[in-house]
Amino acid sequence: MKSQLKARIADTDWSSLTLGERIRHIEVEGYLVIPDLLSPEHINKLKAETKAINTCGVDYSDKQQVAEDKDEVMYHGGELSKLIAHSPTIAFLKVLFGDEIIMMSYSYARSEPGHPGISLHSDGQPWSSKLFGYQFSCPRLIRVLYYLDDLTPEVSPFRVLPRSHLSFHNDGNPYLRYEEHPEQLMVTCRAGSAVLINQNVFHGNFPNTGDRPREMLAITYRPSWAGPAGEIDTRDADKVAGLSPEIQVILGDPNTRIWMHDNPNKPDHMAKDAPGINPSRWDRTD
């Protein structure tokens, strides 16, 4: 509770950001809130389906409930599966990544009253880990955290250490975890909003000291070039085939990567324009 009282609450007017300002915020600060991505009706439909998810407690607290089967949410069908291809989110990611997008993971979490909070950590694991395997070893990943309940200072608000993903210091080793940090930021938002995070930014959440649970659906995406450092399990082709074409196109082979190992210093037909790396991309208003 003490660290909650110290944390500064983010006061950005998220709804006023231009496209370029959104790109800048996720690239420089390491996180971004996109408000009102889900309507109240959409949230109700999702909540009706999350009730059917079999959950279990995590190793540090049974007040943090997660999906027992890591693939259950992805292949559930209905609104849960449709969320993978949620058009407003995918439209932004296409600008951020380019047209090709690959989904890497989909998870569900419910923070119950009494949940102690999640330590500051990085999801980026460049050489894999016991917790994540090679799934989060990709050099570029964005996690989209859809909140189905209001995030308030009392009910597990998001916690982030802005710009920590930019550090070259040993303190920025992505395998480290921190109980708290004097410059951590508290992020609150309305139900239906999403927090997008760079996988290397240090983040977590604060305890749930309120009187209600908080549900979240987390989907991880990456650009097609940025494959994992080692092989991971491919998807069940039969289960993928049971989903809509809009979803299937995002569920490409998770091992896909565009690796130009043998490129010479002067490859043939080099481009002379690359809008995705324009310094002026932060100025976009379209």
KEVEX-106229 format. One record per residue (C-alpha): residue in one letter; x, y, z. Coordinates in steps of 0.5 Angstrom, whole numbers, plus 500, padded with zeros to 3 digits. Each point is the difference from the previous one (the first is absolute). Layout:
<atoms>
AXYZ
...
</atoms>
This chain:
<atoms>
M500500500
K506505502
S502499493
Q493502497
L500506503
K507502498
A499499492
R498506496
I494498496
A500501492
D496507498
T501499493
D494502496
W500493496
S494502495
S503506498
L506497497
T502500492
L502494497
G507502500
E500502507
R497493502
I506497496
R505504504
H497498506
I500493499
E507501497
V503504505
E496500507
G500492499
Y492500501
L494503497
V492500502
I495500495
P493502503
D494497498
L502494496
L494496502
S493502501
P496498506
E496495496
H506497498
I503500507
N494496502
K500495495
L508499501
K498499508
A495495498
E505496497
T506501505
K495497505
A501493496
I508500501
N503495504
T505504505
C505499505
G504504505
V507502498
D506498504
Y500506505
S493501501
D493497499
K497507499
Q503500493
Q496495496
V503499493
A497495495
E502493501
D501498493
K505505496
D496499494
E493500502
V499507499
M502500493
Y496494498
H494502504
G496503494
G495505501
E502507502
L506498504
S503497493
K497506496
L504505505
I507497496
A498504494
H496506503
S501505495
P501506503
T506497504
I503497493
A499506496
F505503505
L505495500
K500499493
V502508500
L505498506
F503493497
G498501492
D495495497
E502493503
I498499507
I501493504
M497499506
M505496505
S495499506
Y493501503
S499500508
Y495501505
A501503507
R495502506
S503504506
E496498506
P499505506
G506498504
H505499494
P507503502
G502503494
I505498494
S507502501
L503504495
H503496494
S501500493
D497495495
G506500496
Q504494501
P505500494
W503493501
S494497503
S498498507
K497495504
L493504501
F499502493
G505495495
Y502503494
Q493504499
F502506502
S507500497
C498504494
P503507499
R494504500
L493498503
I494504502
R496497506
V493503499
L496500507
Y493501500
Y496501506
L493498501
D500504507
D501507502
L508501502
T500504507
P505501505
E497495504
V499495495
S506497497
P502506496
F506499494
R507502503
V505502495
L507503500
P500504494
R506500495
S503494504
H501496494
L504505497
S506500505
F507496499
H501500507
N501493504
D494502504
G496499493
N502493500
P493497497
Y500494505
L500504506
R494502504
Y499506505
E495500506
E499507499
H504507497
P499507502
E499502493
Q494495499
L494503497
M493498501
V495499494
T493500501
C494500495
R493498498
A498493498
G500499493
S507503500
A506497498
V507501502
L506498495
I507499502
N506499497
Q503493503
N506503502
V497505505
F500498507
H493500502
G495496505
N494502504
F498503507
P496496505
N493499500
T498503506
G493501498
D493496501
R500497493
P504496495
R503503493
E500496494
M505501494
L501497494
A508500497
I501499493
T508500497
Y501502493
R507501496
P502502493
S501495495
W508501500
A501499508
G500493501
P502496506
A507498502
G498493500
E495495498
I493500503
D494496499
T496501494
R492501500
D495495500
A498500492
D493497502
K499505505
V502506496
A496497494
G494501504
L501507501
S498506495
P504502495
E502507503
I502496506
Q504495496
V504505497
I503503506
L501493503
G506498495
D506496502
P503503506
N507498498
T500504494
R505505499
I503504495
W508499501
M505503495
H506496502
D504500493
N498507499
P506504497
N502507501
K497502494
P494496498
D497500493
H494505500
M500503506
A494505502
K501507500
D494502505
A497496506
P494504504
G500495505
I507503503
N499507498
P502505506
S493504498
R496494502
W499503506
D496506497
R495496496
T493502501
D496496495
</atoms>
